[in-house]
Amino acid sequence: APQNYPLYIRSVPTENELKFHYTVHTSLDVVDEKISAMGKALVDQRELYLGLLYPTEDYKVYGYVTNSRVKFVMVVDSSNTALRDNEIRSMFRKLHNSYTDIMCNPFYNPGDRIHSRAFDSMVNSMMMQVC
């Protein structure tokens, strides 16, 4: 959202959800720094895949920003070596496409939390691929 509060968070396992909230909020600051560092040179691009924002001991945090400045953050287990940069980019594109479908819904108010079964099922399927 414009005030940098998350509209949608999904975590597996759910007992670490508070830790993921903290990680997501911390990574939003890194996303803002990367966007400002890129300047206006990349404004014309359709997407801004930011790549790896920062690694921790347990997780890797990736970022993606659309041309309308919607920020997506993905936290992946560091031990998962099967995920490559192309797979992460593809997952962000799927996430972006599903988010666009939500925005096209006339009953959705932009800025509200996302409550969509289609979006949930897409995110769940992505998470099952990763696990």
N, C-alpha and C positions, 0 to 999 in steps of 0.2 A: 504494500500500500504506500501512498505518498509519504506517510509518516514513518515508514520503515517498520511497521508491525506486520508479522506474517499473516497472510490470508489462508494459508493451508500448510499444515505440518503433519507428516506421517512418519512414524518411526517403528522399527522392528529391531529389537524387542521394545515393548512399551515402557518398561521400568526405567529406562534411561531417557525418557522424554524431556525432562527438565534440563539435562545435560545438552541435548540436541537444541533446545530453545536457546541456550546460552551460545552454543557454537554458531547457530544461524545468525543471531544478532551480532556476534563478533565478526562474522564473515561479511555482513552487509556493510560494515565500515571498510573492509578491504575492497569490496566491489566498488564503493564510491571512490576510493583512492585510485583504483585502476582506471575507472572511467575518466576521472579528472586528469590522470596522467596521459591518457590517450589523446586527449584534446578533441578538437573538432575534425580531425583528419578522418576519423572513422564514423562520422555521423551519417554518411550516406549509405553505409552498409546495411543490409537487411537484418543482420544479427550480429551480436557481439559475444562470441564465445570467449570467455575469459580464461578458460583452462583451469589449472590447479591454482587455487587461491592461496592455500597454505596446507602443509601436512602437519599432523600431530603424531604422537606415538601410536594412537589407536585408529585414527581416521585420516582420510584425505578429503578436503573440501574443494568442490568445484563450483564455478560460477558461470552464469549466462545472463545476458541483458538483451532485451529486445530493442528495436528502434524507438519504441514508445516508453522506454526506461522501466519496463517491468523486469524485476530481478528474480532469477531462479537460483537457488542454492541446493546443491546435492552433497550429502555427506556419505562417504563410502568407507567401509572397513579397510584399513591399510593392508591387511593380510590378503585381500582379494587382488591377486596379480593378474587375473584373467581379463579384467576390464582395461581396455586400452583407450586412448584419447578419442578414437573414432566412435567407439561404443558409447562413451559418455556424451559426445556431441550428438549422436543419434537419439539418445535418451532425452536430451534437452529439447531436441526438435519435436519429439513426440509430446513432451510436456507442453511445449509452446503451442502446438496445434490443438491439444485438448483445452488449453486455457483460452485460446481463440474461440473455440466452440462455446465455451461458457460465456464469454463476452458477447457472443451473438444471440444469446438467449434473452428475449425481451423481459423476462421475469427476474433477471439477475441485476442487482444494483451494484455498480462498480464500487469497490471498497469494502463490500460485505465479505464475511468469511465464505469460503467456497464449500457448499454442500451439494455435491453432484454425484450421483451413483456412477455415471459414466466416467467421470474424472477419477473417482475412487477405484474403480475397476482397472482403469489404465495404469494408475500408480501402483496398485497391487500387482498387476502383471509384470511391470517393470522391476519391482522389488523381488519378485519370485525369480526372475531371470538372473538377478545379481546374486541372490543367495544360493 
